[in-house]
Amino acid sequence: MLFTLSTVTLALASLISASVVKRQNCPEAARFGVVHVTPTTVSAGDIINVNVDLRCAVQLGVVAQSIDYTIDVPVDNNGFEFPILIGRHIIQPGALFDNLTTIIPHANFFAGANYVIEVTNVHPSNDAFITEGSVDTGITINV
């Protein structure tokens, strides 16, 4: 019986330490999700695929209620272009991934300008209000 009790204790300790290690592998930068875009060079009318991995966000306590997908101009660019909303998804409870497949709109894009796909994670805070945080990744839009 003593052997069984020590085996169970050891098994529980390894499970607890595994969950701690798993959580430590999530960098703070992944708290709103990890974004992958394909392709990264597009033209108006092209199909683009955006995948969001929410596993680290959930582990870090940021559980999305919805996700907005926009094409943005970074602040250090000309600053005169408004974000273009290309998708909005309601996230089902327990979801660890989201995917958007859409067409790049025919908008007034500028040659040589920097653009990003920004993914905004809308989530409840510990208080009684909703907050948001975002991550982005660069893309090139051919004009």
C-alpha positions as CSV (number, residue, x, y, z in Angstrom):
1,M,0.0,0.0,0.0
2,L,2.9,2.4,0.8
3,F,4.2,1.8,-2.7
4,T,0.8,2.7,-4.3
5,L,0.5,5.8,-2.2
6,S,3.9,7.1,-3.1
7,T,3.3,6.2,-6.8
8,V,0.0,8.2,-6.7
9,T,1.8,11.1,-5.0
10,L,4.5,11.1,-7.6
11,A,2.0,11.0,-10.4
12,L,0.1,14.0,-9.0
13,A,3.3,16.0,-8.5
14,S,4.3,15.4,-12.1
15,L,0.9,16.5,-13.4
16,I,1.0,19.7,-11.3
17,S,4.6,20.5,-12.5
18,A,3.6,19.7,-16.1
19,S,0.8,22.3,-15.9
20,V,3.2,24.9,-14.4
21,V,5.7,24.2,-17.2
22,K,3.0,24.5,-19.8
23,R,1.9,27.8,-18.5
24,Q,5.5,29.1,-18.3
25,N,5.9,28.3,-22.0
26,C,3.4,31.0,-22.9
27,P,5.1,34.4,-23.4
28,E,3.3,37.5,-22.2
29,A,3.2,38.7,-25.8
30,A,0.8,35.8,-26.6
31,R,-1.8,36.9,-24.1
32,F,-4.2,38.1,-26.8
33,G,-3.4,35.2,-29.2
34,V,-0.8,34.2,-31.8
35,V,-1.6,35.2,-35.4
36,H,-0.5,33.5,-38.6
37,V,-1.4,35.0,-42.0
38,T,-1.1,33.4,-45.4
39,P,-0.2,34.7,-47.9
40,T,1.6,37.8,-46.5
41,T,1.9,39.5,-49.9
42,V,-1.5,40.2,-51.5
43,S,-3.4,42.4,-53.9
44,A,-7.0,43.7,-53.7
45,G,-9.3,40.8,-54.6
46,D,-6.9,38.1,-53.3
47,I,-8.0,35.6,-50.6
48,I,-6.2,35.8,-47.3
49,N,-6.3,33.4,-44.4
50,V,-5.8,34.4,-40.8
51,N,-5.4,31.8,-38.1
52,V,-5.5,32.7,-34.4
53,D,-4.2,30.4,-31.8
54,L,-5.8,31.2,-28.4
55,R,-4.3,28.5,-26.3
56,C,-1.8,30.8,-24.5
57,A,-4.4,33.6,-24.2
58,V,-6.7,31.1,-22.4
59,Q,-3.8,29.9,-20.2
60,L,-3.0,33.5,-19.3
61,G,-6.7,34.2,-18.4
62,V,-7.7,36.2,-21.5
63,V,-10.8,34.3,-22.8
64,A,-12.1,35.9,-25.9
65,Q,-15.8,36.7,-26.4
66,S,-15.2,38.0,-29.9
67,I,-12.4,38.7,-32.3
68,D,-12.2,41.6,-34.8
69,Y,-10.0,41.4,-37.8
70,T,-8.8,44.6,-39.4
71,I,-6.3,45.9,-42.0
72,D,-4.4,48.8,-40.3
73,V,-1.7,51.2,-41.1
74,P,1.0,51.3,-38.4
75,V,1.2,54.5,-36.4
76,D,4.6,55.4,-37.9
77,N,3.2,55.4,-41.4
78,N,1.2,58.3,-42.9
79,G,-1.5,58.0,-40.2
80,F,-4.3,59.1,-42.4
81,E,-5.9,55.7,-43.3
82,F,-8.7,54.3,-41.2
83,P,-8.7,50.7,-40.2
84,I,-10.7,48.4,-42.5
85,L,-12.8,45.8,-40.7
86,I,-12.5,42.5,-42.6
87,G,-14.1,40.2,-40.1
88,R,-15.8,39.8,-36.7
89,H,-16.3,36.5,-35.0
90,I,-18.2,35.6,-31.8
91,I,-16.0,33.0,-30.0
92,Q,-17.7,29.9,-28.6
93,P,-16.9,29.1,-25.0
94,G,-13.8,26.8,-24.8
95,A,-12.6,27.6,-28.3
96,L,-8.8,27.6,-28.6
97,F,-8.5,28.6,-32.3
98,D,-10.2,30.9,-34.7
99,N,-9.9,31.3,-38.5
100,L,-10.9,33.9,-41.0
101,T,-10.8,33.4,-44.7
102,T,-11.7,36.6,-46.6
103,I,-11.0,38.7,-49.7
104,I,-8.8,41.8,-49.5
105,P,-11.2,44.6,-50.3
106,H,-10.6,47.1,-53.2
107,A,-9.7,50.0,-50.9
108,N,-7.4,53.0,-51.4
109,F,-4.1,51.3,-50.6
110,F,-0.9,53.3,-51.1
111,A,2.2,51.9,-52.9
112,G,5.1,51.2,-50.5
113,A,2.9,51.7,-47.4
114,N,3.2,49.3,-44.5
115,Y,0.1,47.4,-43.5
116,V,-0.8,45.0,-40.7
117,I,-3.5,42.5,-40.0
118,E,-4.6,43.4,-36.5
119,V,-6.5,40.8,-34.4
120,T,-8.4,42.4,-31.5
121,N,-9.4,40.0,-28.7
122,V,-12.5,41.4,-26.9
123,H,-12.7,39.8,-23.4
124,P,-14.1,40.3,-19.9
125,S,-11.8,41.6,-17.3
126,N,-11.9,40.6,-13.7
127,D,-14.2,43.5,-13.0
128,A,-17.6,44.1,-14.4
129,F,-16.5,45.5,-17.8
130,I,-15.3,44.3,-21.2
131,T,-11.8,45.2,-22.5
132,E,-9.7,44.5,-25.5
133,G,-6.2,43.9,-26.6
134,S,-4.7,43.3,-30.0
135,V,-1.8,41.7,-31.8
136,D,-0.8,42.3,-35.4
137,T,1.5,40.9,-38.1
138,G,2.8,42.7,-41.2
139,I,1.5,42.2,-44.7
140,T,2.4,43.7,-48.1
141,I,-0.5,44.9,-50.3
142,N,0.5,45.3,-53.9
143,V,-1.0,48.4,-55.5
